[in-house]
Amino acid sequence: RSAWAVNKNYENQNGAVCEAGDVGTNIVSSPKQDDVKECLNKKDDNGGVGKPSGSGSGSKDDDKSSSSGSNSKDEDSNEEGDINENDSDENSSDEDTDEDSDASSGASAVTAQLSAAVAAVLLVVIRVLETAVSQDPAQVAQAEESDIFADRSVPTQIRWMAIITLKNGIDKYWKRSALHPIKLPEKELIRPRLLTMLDEDTTSVALQYCLVVAKIARWEFPRVWPGFAEELLAQIQAIATDQSLSAARRNTMDNNVLYIMHLFVKSLSSRTLVLERQALRQTTPLVFAVLAPIYAERIAQFHEVMLRNQNRISDSAAFFAESLPLLKTIRYCIKTLRRLWVFGIEKAESIPAGAQEFYEASIGHQAAFYDLFQKLTLESSSIPDDYQVVLRKIVLLYGKMYMDFQKYHAVRFITMPCAKQIMQWYWQQIAAEAPRMVATPEDSDGACGPIMEPLLIQGLELYKNVVKNFFYTADDNNQLDDEVKRCRQVIDGEILTPDAIAKMAELLMFYYIPLKPKDLERWQDDPEGWMADEESDFWNFDVRRCAEHLFTDLVSQERDRLAPELAKLVMQTDEGATNGIRSPVEQHFRREGRYAALGLCANDLYDHVDFCKWLGQHRVEESPMGVAKWRMAWLVGKWVVVKFPVDQRPHAYTLLLELARSDELLVVRIEALSSLMRCIDDWDFDPEQFAPFLQPAFECITNVLAKVDMPETRMRVVNFLSSIVQRMQREIVPYAESIIRLIPPLWQSAAGENMYQTTILVLITKVIEALGMQSTGLQSFVAPLVRHSADLNDPAHVYLIEDGIELWLILIRNATALDPSLMELLQLLPGLLQYSTETLRKVLKVVEGYVLIDASGVFHNNGLAIVEALHALVSDTNLTTRATAAGYNTLNTIVQCVPFEAGGKAIVDSNVLWTAFTYIVEKKEAELALVHHAGFLSRIAVHYPQLFREFVLAQEAALAGTFAKNWVDLFDDVGNVAQRRLFALGFAVAIATTNDGILEALPLMVPVWNEIMSDTGSSLVYFSDVDDDLPDDYGEAVVAENERRRQLLNADPAHKFDIKHVLADSMNECERLNGVDRFHAIVARVDAADFEDFKNQLS
């Protein structure tokens, strides 16, 4: 049933209760053979292989070595044994078939082995179930005590399945917050037995066992199981002192217990709670007291083995077999101690005994191990792969310790006595490997590429963090504390001396930052991928890019010292700079290094270098794989944003467009277009100056788009095309047809690439903006793209909706008429109005744009749905006042544009009139919010007076009176002159009624009318209602909708109507409806002075 059966009830998926421990899988029926095969072959949830090794050969830590080009940081991610790390890829004993067997016999053998495994599984399951359901208490107890994974008489596959099941069960049920968690008595049953299987020698089972122990310790320590660290250390000491153990058994137990310790410390180091950090600091001295002597002893033993075999190390199988277990123990010790050194020691005063000795001795040990690795790599062809992997990882683990120590304790790193020795050793390796960095496969010595590239990356990063580090600089007051002063003394006097800085800059420039042979190989194999890597932020995965960052920081921090010398060097002609150098390869790399330095340090050299003059003196030459051409295009892009006079820009355009021709290498053409894009995006870009280059630029872009395959590259080129269209405005009209012809194949190539599709939508938007009213003919072409992007039933809308709505809005704004395909898109608007507040504003502008073009046509079939969606919007109490105001603004536009015959019924049927009326009557919201409801009713009263009067007349007098009073009270909260006039006109329309509630508010309305009429200039004030997000200086691009809005504004009754005539007509109508006597009785309620003023104003 399980690894450790636990007497517990758990529910299966059907609700049935299964007796026994859920740390296993509930078995409700006998499994079929195919089901068991699948179970044996599938991976566990941590990636473990389905067929573990039955022989236990190999080691769980002998995982695959990373490639030399990978970052050293990756070395510790999987192989280091994270608690969630993947199981080791071990070879199954079931797979050891004879190579000469044919396919049929191999298949038969596998089938037979699987059948045997199935039978074994069933026998064990049946045996455990029989004892578990027995009536004999002794047999039941025996079933509860059954440790299947610990029973070595059980087949390895079953043991492995048991320990995997245990691990998954602990993941799922150990926490108290889990559903059906393991109870405390059962945990107490499991916990003491955790450290009883340290001698497990089957690799796959041992690995999962270690993970199980570490997972439980992670949750239990230090609150529930505070003594775990002491117990584990006691086991380590017991194994070390037990003389009765055989060498093989001791190595196995050492590996298992040290691996558990490593997992435990790694997990504890990542915790951030105060109690756990304190527990880590308390555990650190204990661990160092035990592991540091073991580490020193294994180092001494390894040294003895080397001395005994010093004359035959490279080809001695005995040496490899004898020293490999020592290396594994050393590796586990380093993995644990390096984390404790960084995270377990808070202050320098609290360094435990043995810790500083371990750290100071580490650089010597690292140097010795690296020397051995070099010797074996260069001299021996028979070195075992697992031995080379372990040795390589040991060397890199020391570097990780230095890098983490520098990252978290920058000051202590520099003030340690061995800091200078560490930095010097790393620089020695960087200098020693420099010739190999620029070596080619054709070199006579065959030395091409570094021996251990991650080691060089570690060294370059260490120096980069010393050259430019916040902790080594003065504070805001330009003052240095004592520790920083000590750091500066060490750095300036021992590490970065003037002579060292000069040599470092020269070495980096001529050996590390030039493009390498492997770069040229990638140019041929994957030029687009190489360019994408160059633009990425993962610079610390590559030696060259890491060296570029170090070189840039070095020149920036030492500008006064390095910039003049560097300027002299880069300003030399190619002939002068390479004078005396005979090798063409060396000449090439020196030139490439000078060019790279000129571009990388443009921000520091602009006062010392006249780049335009330099560009005129250095012609583009042929070089291996077009390196010089690529570098020249790259240089222009670097300098154009730093210092490139506007009058010299045409020279840059000419050069870049020549490099982007179809006969050049693809990587050169892409870089040329990227630099041209930087020129166009620059603040000093002059569209008129670039106009003569438009045609060749479009030709180059079209040719590159036809050549590239990666979506990322296509996106870059399309974005560049969008930039040209945006900056050139109307200048691109002659080329618009050519651009539009590119869209169908681009869209087809972007199928499934949503981010790529967004760039295409942006391009079309820019083209329509530039075309202005001439874009009307593109409506049928663009409408399907808008539907695909904005249709909520299309899954792609999640990624495309914002750009699709933006395209839709620009298309409507520039339209002079509505194509039937655009009219069909109206069906999408009701859903979009309820979709998201992020797109709401633009969707509302789309509705307004439709109405401004063809109000009657829009409302013929879709009016009611649109108004109902707007009603739901303005009545949503969860929205902000600004969103409600935007919704009412669109409703006001509809009322202004749509005739009563077309829009009146939709207004009534949608119930929006009653909603606004209710808000004002109840007056539950703030006045600033109620103003928008009242403004809409005022707009209805002015444009649909008959509808408004009928609506008010249908209300009870008391309700209408409350409405009228609150409506008039809101007048003082209106600040806009036109809106105040609109309110006054609405009051005037409302008074022509027989509803007593409205008529009772006449004394409140008269002062409002007097105020409006006394403002002699108010009837002449016109306010701008043009959308604020339209660019004011974009020529004809938005003139179509601007003109429509101006016409709408001119026709607004708030400006067009003379309020005196409206008031006179309304008062006469009120008198006619109510009769003379009742009218005079109503007027008598008005204050005499106000009414006299009112009459004088009217006359």
Buried (B, 14 or more C-beta within 10 A) or exposed (E): BBBBBBBBEBEEEEEEEBEBBBBBBBBEEEBEBEEBBEBBEEEBEBEBBBBBBBBBEBBBBBBEBBEBBBBBBBBBEBBBBBBEBBBBBBBBBBEEEEEEEEEEEBEEBBEEBBEEBBEBBBEBBEEBBEBBEEEEEEBBEBBBEBBBBBEEEBBBBBBBBBBBBBBBBBBBBBEEEEEEBBBEEBBEBBBEEBBEBBBBBBBBBBBBBBBBBBBBBBBBBBEBBEEBBEBBBEBBBEBBEEEEBEEEBBBBBBBBBBBBBBBBBBBBBBBEEEEBBEBBBEBBBBBBBBBBBBBBBBBEBBEEBBEBBEEEBBEBEEBBEBBBBBBBBBBBBBBBBBBBBBBBBBEEEEBBEBBBEBBBBBBEBBBBBBEBBBEBBEEBEEBBEBBBBBBBBBBBBBBBBBBBBBEEBBBBBBBBEBBBBBBEBBBEBBBEBBEBBBBEEEBEEEBBBBBBBBBBBBBBBBBBBBBBBEBBEEEEEEEBEEBBEBBBEBBEEBBBEEEBBBEBBBBBBBBBBBBBBBBBEBBEEBBBEBBBBBEEEEBBBBBBBBBBBBBBBBBBBBBEBBBEEBBEBBBBEBEEBBEEBEEEBEBBBBBBBBBBBBBBBBBBBBEBBBBBEBBEEBEBEEBBBBBBBBBBBBBBBBBBBBBBEEEBBBBBBEBBBBBBBEEBBBBBBBBBBBBBBBBBBBEEBEBEBBEEBBEBBBBBBBBBBEBBEBBBBBBBBBEBBBBBBBBBBBBBBEBBEEBBEBBEEBBEBBEEBBEBBBBBBBBBBBBBBBBBBBBBEBBEBBBEBBBBBBBEEBEBBEBBBBBBBBBBBBBBBBBBEBBEBBBEBBEBBBBBBEBEBEBBBBBBBBBBBBBBBBBBBBBEEBBBBBBBBBBBBBBEEEBEBEBBBBBBBBBBBBBBBBEBEBBBBBBBEBBBBEBBBBBBBEBEBEBEBBBBBBBBBBBBBBBBBEBBBEBBEEBEBEBBBBBBBBBBBBBEEBEEBBBBBBBBBBBBBBBBBBBBBBBBBBBBBBBBBBBBBEEEEBBEEEEEBEBEEBEEEBEBBBBBBBEBBBEBBEEBBBBEBEBBEBBBEBBEBBBEBBEEEBBEEBBEEBEEEBBEBBEEBBE
